[in-house]
Amino acid sequence: MNYKSLYIWFFCVLAFAKAYSQQTANQDSYSFTLEEAVNYGLENNYQAINAKRDIAKALKQKWETTATGLPQIDGSADYSYQIKQPITPLPAEIVGGTPGTFIPVTFSPKQSATLTATLRQLIFDGSYIVALEASKTFLDFSKNANNKTKLEVRKGIINAYGGVLLTQENISIIERNLETLTKNLNETTKIYENGLAEEEDVEQLKITKSQLENQLNSARRQEDIATDMLKLALGIDLQKSVSLEEDLASLALKNMDPSMTSTSLELEKNADYNIASNFTEQRRLEYKLERAKALPTLSGFLNYGVNSFNDDFTFFDSDNKWYGQSIAGVSLSVPIFSSLGRQARTDRAKIAWDQSITDLDRTKEEIRLNYQTSLNNYQIAIDNYSTSRENLRLAERIENKNQIKFREGLATSFDLRQAQTQLYSTQSTYLQSMYDVINEKANLETILNTPEFTTQK
């Protein structure tokens, strides 16, 4: 490939990349499966983004703590100009003057400059050793908090995704019911006008139709709210358009996994347990830190500097003289007596550590309880789905029979309305049962920390 061809190829790649980035930035609509929505949300959700930043902050803080025990070099530059030089009186006899008299003498030059560099090194400090341990614990905490955030974001997206599907399916069912009911109303009205039906039959159907229209309007408003909630969970501008590629029924079937009810709980994988463990470790290190404060602190330093002075500003001249100086030493600090204040702080830290251990035990039991509750709710959701699906089949048959009886004059409008109301209620229960299967599985997966995330050690 010659240079001209290489240049053309490189230019084309840049142009394509720029066009693609502009297309992505200007994207006005999105379409997701549930898995795609989760993956997108984990990268773009506002909480997920900040959780990643927390890890970056923890890494910086860890190095900041480590750096305090490494060599530190400071430099300084000082310049002074004496507007009015100080005068020192000297006995006149030293220069042959009259005894008992003094002569004024100026000792210091009018201008001076000093350059100094100081190297400091911490040799021993018990608090520094504990701080290094604490920085690692804080980093682990940030990672576990990030995992917790991911799990909550994932669960929130699943709930929001299912919520949108629930409202959309609800709208679809109400529209079908309303279409069927409107047809019945028109037929009954014509029969009534021909004197073959009671006015009450028409009025009952009108009441039912009015209620369905209200439910439809409400469901459409709920769809807008549910969609905005999904956009917020995904980190998408509310002005953008989002469409879903899955339906509620198939998603519910996909989330029915009876084998999950036999999954055992591993506390070490639970995000809440790991965060509580981090908190307990933090309290232990705080206690250790207070104890370390009773130990001596030893540090060393090395100083080197140069200074120059003159009545004129000649410091940048090549023939200007600079005079060097250097000092080295160590500093030992030993805590001796604090009127028992240090002991009180140590005891307080020990009590806080004991409290955190008790909180950790409570967290373990709460996780076990939440696991059993979530497990039970998931099994109930699966059972309810099977029951409500069968009930829906029966309710449809009952409503259809009453439709036929009503047309043939064998059933009253009240009987038909009662069958329709029962059908509408059963439809709503069936939709809710599918939504519950999806949600309860997400709750159980959050407690088990599966399948997306594992604790980072």
C-alpha positions as CSV (number, residue, x, y, z in Angstrom):
1,M,0.0,0.0,0.0
2,N,1.5,3.3,-1.0
3,Y,1.4,6.5,1.0
4,K,-1.4,8.0,-1.0
5,S,-3.7,4.9,-0.6
6,L,-2.8,4.8,3.1
7,Y,-3.8,8.5,3.4
8,I,-7.1,7.9,1.6
9,W,-7.9,4.9,3.8
10,F,-7.1,6.7,7.0
11,F,-9.3,9.7,5.9
12,C,-12.2,7.3,5.2
13,V,-11.9,5.7,8.6
14,L,-12.0,9.0,10.3
15,A,-14.9,10.2,8.3
16,F,-16.9,7.0,9.1
17,A,-16.1,7.3,12.8
18,K,-17.2,10.9,12.9
19,A,-20.4,10.1,11.1
20,Y,-21.1,7.2,13.4
21,S,-20.5,9.2,16.5
22,Q,-22.8,12.0,15.3
23,Q,-25.5,9.4,14.5
24,T,-25.2,7.9,18.0
25,A,-25.2,11.4,19.7
26,N,-28.2,12.4,17.7
27,Q,-30.2,9.2,18.1
28,D,-33.8,10.0,18.8
29,S,-35.2,6.5,19.2
30,Y,-34.2,3.2,20.9
31,S,-35.4,-0.4,20.6
32,F,-34.5,-3.0,23.3
33,T,-35.0,-6.6,24.3
34,L,-34.9,-6.9,28.0
35,E,-31.3,-8.2,28.0
36,E,-30.3,-5.3,25.7
37,A,-32.0,-2.8,28.0
38,V,-30.2,-4.2,31.1
39,N,-26.8,-4.0,29.3
40,Y,-27.5,-0.5,28.1
41,G,-28.7,0.7,31.5
42,L,-25.6,-0.7,33.3
43,E,-23.5,1.6,31.1
44,N,-25.7,4.6,31.0
45,N,-27.8,4.7,34.2
46,Y,-27.0,7.7,36.3
47,Q,-26.4,5.7,39.5
48,A,-24.2,3.2,37.6
49,I,-22.0,5.9,36.2
50,N,-21.4,7.5,39.6
51,A,-20.8,4.0,41.1
52,K,-17.9,3.5,38.7
53,R,-16.6,6.9,39.5
54,D,-16.7,6.0,43.2
55,I,-14.3,3.1,42.4
56,A,-12.0,5.5,40.5
57,K,-12.1,7.8,43.6
58,A,-11.2,4.9,45.9
59,L,-8.2,4.0,43.8
60,K,-7.0,7.6,43.9
61,Q,-7.5,7.7,47.6
62,K,-5.6,4.5,48.1
63,W,-2.6,5.9,46.3
64,E,-3.0,9.2,48.2
65,T,-2.7,7.2,51.4
66,T,0.2,5.2,50.1
67,A,2.1,8.3,49.0
68,T,2.1,9.8,52.5
69,G,4.7,7.1,53.5
70,L,6.9,7.6,50.5
71,P,9.6,10.3,50.1
72,Q,8.3,13.8,50.0
73,I,10.3,16.7,48.5
74,D,9.5,20.3,49.0
75,G,11.1,23.3,47.4
76,S,11.1,27.0,48.3
77,A,12.5,30.2,47.0
78,D,12.7,33.3,49.1
79,Y,13.7,36.8,48.1
80,S,13.8,39.9,50.3
81,Y,14.5,43.5,49.7
82,Q,15.1,45.8,52.7
83,I,13.5,49.1,52.0
84,K,15.2,50.5,55.1
85,Q,18.2,48.6,56.4
86,P,18.4,48.1,60.1
87,I,21.2,49.9,61.9
88,T,23.4,48.3,64.7
89,P,25.3,50.6,67.1
90,L,28.9,49.6,67.8
91,P,31.3,51.1,70.4
92,A,33.3,53.8,68.7
93,E,36.6,52.8,70.3
94,I,36.9,49.7,68.1
95,V,37.6,51.9,65.2
96,G,39.7,54.5,67.2
97,G,36.8,56.7,68.2
98,T,36.0,58.3,71.5
99,P,35.3,55.8,74.2
100,G,31.7,55.8,75.4
101,T,30.3,56.8,72.0
102,F,28.8,54.6,69.3
103,I,28.9,54.5,65.6
104,P,26.0,53.2,63.4
105,V,26.8,50.2,61.3
106,T,24.7,48.2,58.7
107,F,25.5,44.5,58.8
108,S,22.9,43.0,56.4
109,P,22.9,43.5,52.7
110,K,20.0,45.3,51.0
111,Q,18.9,42.3,49.0
112,S,19.0,38.5,49.6
113,A,17.8,35.3,48.0
114,T,17.5,31.7,49.2
115,L,16.7,28.5,47.4
116,T,15.9,25.4,49.5
117,A,14.9,21.8,48.9
118,T,13.9,19.4,51.7
119,L,13.5,15.7,51.5
120,R,11.3,14.1,54.2
121,Q,10.8,10.4,54.8
122,L,8.4,8.7,57.2
123,I,10.4,5.9,58.9
124,F,7.8,4.5,61.3
125,D,4.2,5.4,62.0
126,G,1.7,2.9,63.3
127,S,-1.2,5.0,62.0
128,Y,0.2,4.9,58.4
129,I,0.3,1.1,58.5
130,V,-3.4,1.0,59.6
131,A,-4.2,3.7,57.0
132,L,-2.9,1.4,54.2
133,E,-5.1,-1.4,55.4
134,A,-8.1,1.0,55.6
135,S,-7.5,2.2,52.0
136,K,-7.7,-1.3,50.7
137,T,-10.9,-1.9,52.7
138,F,-12.4,1.3,51.3
139,L,-11.6,0.1,47.8
140,D,-13.3,-3.2,48.5
141,F,-16.3,-1.3,49.9
142,S,-16.5,0.8,46.7
143,K,-16.4,-2.3,44.5
144,N,-19.1,-4.0,46.6
145,A,-21.2,-0.9,46.5
146,N,-20.8,-0.8,42.7
147,N,-22.0,-4.4,42.6
148,K,-24.9,-3.5,44.7
149,T,-25.7,-0.6,42.5
150,K,-25.5,-2.8,39.4
151,L,-27.9,-5.3,40.9
152,E,-30.4,-2.6,41.9
153,V,-30.1,-1.0,38.5
154,R,-30.7,-4.3,36.8
155,K,-33.7,-5.0,39.0
156,G,-35.1,-1.5,38.4
157,I,-34.8,-1.9,34.6
158,I,-36.5,-5.3,34.7
159,N,-39.3,-3.9,36.8
160,A,-39.7,-0.8,34.6
161,Y,-39.5,-2.9,31.4
162,G,-42.2,-5.2,32.7
163,G,-44.2,-2.3,33.8
164,V,-44.3,-0.8,30.3
165,L,-45.3,-4.2,28.8
166,L,-48.0,-4.6,31.5
167,T,-49.6,-1.2,30.6
168,Q,-49.3,-1.9,26.9
169,E,-50.9,-5.3,27.2
170,N,-53.6,-3.8,29.4
171,I,-54.4,-1.2,26.8
172,S,-54.6,-3.9,24.1
173,I,-57.0,-6.0,26.2
174,I,-59.2,-3.0,27.1
175,E,-59.4,-1.9,23.4
176,R,-60.5,-5.4,22.4
177,N,-63.1,-5.5,25.2
178,L,-64.3,-2.1,24.2
179,E,-64.6,-3.1,20.6
180,T,-66.6,-6.2,21.5
181,L,-68.8,-4.2,23.9
182,T,-69.5,-1.5,21.4
183,K,-70.6,-4.1,18.9
184,N,-73.0,-5.6,21.5
185,L,-74.3,-2.1,22.4
186,N,-75.0,-1.3,18.8
187,E,-76.8,-4.6,18.3
188,T,-78.8,-4.3,21.5
189,T,-79.8,-0.7,20.7
190,K,-81.2,-1.8,17.3
191,I,-83.1,-4.6,19.0
192,Y,-84.4,-2.1,21.6
193,E,-85.5,0.3,18.9
194,N,-87.5,-2.6,17.3
195,G,-89.2,-3.2,20.7
196,L,-87.5,-6.6,21.3
197,A,-85.3,-5.6,24.2
198,E,-85.6,-3.7,27.5
199,E,-84.2,-0.2,27.8
200,E,-82.3,-1.5,30.9
201,D,-80.3,-3.8,28.7
202,V,-79.0,-0.8,26.7
203,E,-78.3,1.2,29.9
204,Q,-76.3,-1.6,31.5
205,L,-74.1,-1.9,28.4
206,K,-73.6,1.9,28.3
207,I,-72.5,1.9,31.9
208,T,-69.9,-0.9,31.2
209,K,-68.7,1.0,28.1
210,S,-68.2,4.2,30.0
211,Q,-66.2,2.4,32.6
212,L,-64.0,0.7,30.0
213,E,-63.4,4.1,28.2
214,N,-62.2,5.6,31.5
215,Q,-60.0,2.6,32.2
216,L,-58.5,2.9,28.7
217,N,-57.7,6.6,29.2
218,S,-56.1,5.9,32.5
219,A,-54.1,3.0,31.1
220,R,-52.8,5.2,28.3
221,R,-51.6,7.8,30.8
222,Q,-50.0,5.0,32.9
223,E,-48.2,3.9,29.8
224,D,-46.6,7.3,29.4
225,I,-45.5,7.3,33.0
226,A,-44.2,3.8,32.9
227,T,-42.2,4.5,29.7
228,D,-40.6,7.6,31.3
229,M,-39.7,5.5,34.3
230,L,-38.0,3.1,32.0
231,K,-36.1,5.9,30.2
232,L,-34.9,7.2,33.6
233,A,-33.7,3.8,34.7
234,L,-31.8,3.4,31.4
235,G,-30.3,6.9,31.5
236,I,-32.1,8.1,28.4
237,D,-33.5,11.6,27.8
238,L,-37.2,11.6,28.5
239,Q,-37.7,13.3,25.1
240,K,-36.4,10.3,23.3
241,S,-38.5,7.5,22.0
242,V,-38.2,3.9,23.3
243,S,-39.8,0.7,22.0
244,L,-39.7,-2.7,23.4
245,E,-39.1,-5.9,21.4
246,E,-40.5,-8.4,23.8
247,D,-44.1,-9.1,25.0
248,L,-45.3,-9.8,28.5
249,A,-46.4,-13.4,28.0
250,S,-43.1,-14.6,26.4
251,L,-41.1,-12.7,29.0
252,A,-43.0,-14.3,31.8
253,L,-42.5,-17.8,30.4
254,K,-38.8,-17.1,30.0
255,N,-38.6,-16.1,33.6
256,M,-40.3,-19.2,35.0
257,D,-37.5,-21.3,36.3
258,P,-38.6,-23.8,39.0
259,S,-35.0,-24.9,39.5
260,M,-34.3,-21.5,41.2
261,T,-36.5,-22.6,44.1
262,S,-33.9,-25.2,45.0
263,T,-30.9,-22.7,44.7
264,S,-29.0,-22.4,48.0
265,L,-28.1,-19.1,49.5
266,E,-24.4,-18.2,49.6
267,L,-23.9,-15.3,52.0
268,E,-20.5,-14.5,50.6
269,K,-22.0,-13.6,47.3
270,N,-24.7,-11.3,48.7
271,A,-23.9,-7.6,48.1
272,D,-25.5,-6.5,51.4
273,Y,-23.5,-9.0,53.3
274,N,-20.2,-7.9,51.7
275,I,-21.0,-4.2,52.4
276,A,-21.8,-5.0,56.1
277,S,-18.5,-7.0,56.3
278,N,-16.7,-4.0,54.9
279,F,-18.3,-1.8,57.5
280,T,-17.3,-4.2,60.3
281,E,-13.7,-4.3,59.0
282,Q,-13.7,-0.5,58.9
283,R,-14.7,-0.3,62.5
284,R,-12.0,-2.9,63.4
285,L,-9.4,-0.7,61.7
286,E,-10.6,2.4,63.5
287,Y,-10.0,0.6,66.8
288,K,-6.6,-0.5,65.6
289,L,-5.8,3.1,64.5
290,E,-6.6,4.4,68.0
291,R,-4.3,1.8,69.5
292,A,-1.6,2.7,66.9
293,K,-1.7,6.3,68.0
294,A,0.0,5.3,71.3
295,L,3.1,4.2,69.4
296,P,6.1,6.5,68.6
297,T,6.5,8.2,65.3
298,L,9.9,8.4,63.6
299,S,10.7,10.5,60.5
300,G,13.8,11.8,58.9
301,F,14.7,14.8,56.7
302,L,17.5,16.1,54.5
303,N,17.7,19.8,53.7
304,Y,19.9,21.5,51.1
305,G,19.8,25.1,50.2
306,V,21.8,28.0,48.7
307,N,21.7,31.7,49.5
308,S,23.1,34.9,48.0
309,F,23.1,38.5,49.0
310,N,24.1,41.8,47.6
311,D,23.1,45.5,47.7
312,D,22.2,45.2,44.0
313,F,20.0,42.6,42.2
314,T,22.7,40.4,40.7
315,F,21.3,37.0,41.5
316,F,21.0,36.0,37.8
317,D,24.5,37.2,36.9
318,S,26.9,34.4,36.0
319,D,29.6,35.6,38.4
320,N,27.2,36.0,41.3
321,K,28.2,33.8,44.3
322,W,25.8,31.4,46.0
323,Y,26.6,29.8,49.3
324,G,25.4,26.3,50.1
325,Q,24.0,24.9,53.3
326,S,22.7,21.4,54.3
327,I,21.0,19.8,57.3
328,A,20.0,16.2,58.0
329,G,18.2,14.8,61.0
330,V,15.5,12.7,62.5
331,S,12.5,13.4,64.5
332,L,11.0,11.1,67.2
333,S,7.6,11.8,68.7
334,V,6.5,9.7,71.7
335,P,3.0,10.1,73.2
336,I,3.4,10.0,77.0
337,F,0.3,11.2,78.8
338,S,-3.1,12.3,77.5
339,S,-5.1,12.4,80.8
340,L,-6.7,9.1,79.6
341,G,-8.2,10.8,76.6
342,R,-6.5,8.4,74.2
343,Q,-7.7,5.5,76.2
344,A,-11.3,6.8,76.0
345,R,-11.1,7.1,72.2
346,T,-9.7,3.6,72.0
347,D,-12.5,2.2,74.2
348,R,-15.1,4.1,72.1
349,A,-13.7,2.6,68.9
350,K,-13.9,-0.9,70.5
351,I,-17.5,-0.4,71.3
352,A,-18.3,0.8,67.8
353,W,-16.5,-2.4,66.5
354,D,-18.6,-4.6,68.7
355,Q,-21.8,-2.8,67.5
356,S,-20.8,-3.4,63.9
357,I,-20.3,-7.1,64.6
358,T,-23.8,-7.2,66.0
359,D,-25.1,-5.4,63.0
360,L,-23.4,-7.9,60.7
361,D,-25.1,-10.8,62.6
362,R,-28.4,-9.0,62.1
363,T,-27.7,-8.4,58.4
364,K,-27.1,-12.2,58.0
365,E,-30.4,-13.0,59.5
366,E,-32.2,-10.4,57.5
367,I,-30.7,-11.7,54.3
368,R,-31.8,-15.2,55.1
369,L,-35.3,-14.0,55.9
370,N,-35.4,-11.9,52.6
371,Y,-34.2,-15.0,50.7
372,Q,-36.9,-17.2,52.1
373,T,-39.5,-14.5,51.5
374,S,-38.4,-13.9,48.0
375,L,-38.2,-17.6,47.3
376,N,-41.7,-18.1,48.6
377,N,-43.0,-15.1,46.6
378,Y,-41.5,-16.4,43.4
379,Q,-43.1,-19.8,43.9
380,I,-46.4,-18.1,44.7
381,A,-46.1,-16.0,41.5
382,I,-45.5,-19.1,39.4
383,D,-48.5,-20.8,41.0
384,N,-50.7,-17.7,40.6
385,Y,-49.7,-17.5,36.9
386,S,-50.9,-21.0,36.3
387,T,-54.1,-20.5,38.3
388,S,-54.9,-17.1,36.7
389,R,-54.3,-18.5,33.2
390,E,-56.8,-21.3,33.8
391,N,-59.3,-18.9,35.4
392,L,-59.0,-16.6,32.4
393,R,-59.9,-19.5,30.1
394,L,-63.0,-20.2,32.3
395,A,-64.0,-16.6,32.5
396,E,-63.8,-16.2,28.7
397,R,-66.0,-19.3,28.3
398,I,-68.5,-17.9,30.9
399,E,-68.6,-14.5,29.2
400,N,-69.1,-16.1,25.8
401,K,-71.9,-18.2,27.0
402,N,-73.7,-15.2,28.5
403,Q,-73.2,-13.3,25.3
404,I,-75.1,-16.1,23.4
405,K,-77.8,-16.4,26.1
406,F,-78.2,-12.6,26.1
407,R,-78.7,-12.5,22.4
408,E,-81.3,-15.3,22.6
409,G,-83.1,-13.7,25.5
410,L,-82.1,-16.4,28.0
411,A,-80.0,-14.1,30.2
412,T,-80.5,-10.6,31.5
413,S,-78.3,-7.6,30.9
414,F,-77.3,-7.9,34.6
415,D,-76.1,-11.4,34.1
416,L,-74.1,-10.3,31.1
417,R,-72.6,-7.4,32.9
418,Q,-71.6,-9.6,35.8
419,A,-69.9,-12.1,33.5
420,Q,-68.1,-9.2,31.7
421,T,-66.9,-7.7,35.0
422,Q,-65.6,-11.1,36.0
423,L,-63.8,-11.4,32.7
424,Y,-62.2,-8.0,33.0
425,S,-61.1,-8.7,36.6
426,T,-59.6,-12.0,35.6
427,Q,-57.8,-10.5,32.7
428,S,-56.2,-7.9,35.0
429,T,-55.2,-10.6,37.4
430,Y,-53.6,-12.7,34.6
431,L,-51.6,-9.7,33.5
432,Q,-50.5,-8.9,37.0
433,S,-49.5,-12.6,37.6
434,M,-47.1,-12.4,34.6
435,Y,-45.6,-9.2,35.8
436,D,-45.2,-10.7,39.3
437,V,-43.3,-13.7,37.9
438,I,-40.8,-11.3,36.2
439,N,-40.4,-9.1,39.3
440,E,-40.1,-11.8,41.8
441,K,-37.5,-13.6,39.8
442,A,-35.5,-10.4,39.6
443,N,-35.8,-9.9,43.4
444,L,-34.5,-13.5,44.0
445,E,-31.6,-13.0,41.6
446,T,-30.7,-9.8,43.4
447,I,-30.4,-11.6,46.7
448,L,-28.5,-14.5,45.1
449,N,-26.3,-12.0,43.1
450,T,-27.0,-13.9,39.9
451,P,-26.6,-14.2,37.0
452,E,-24.9,-11.0,36.1
453,F,-22.5,-10.1,38.9
454,T,-20.0,-11.7,41.3
455,T,-18.4,-10.1,44.3
456,Q,-15.0,-8.5,43.5
457,K,-12.4,-9.4,46.0
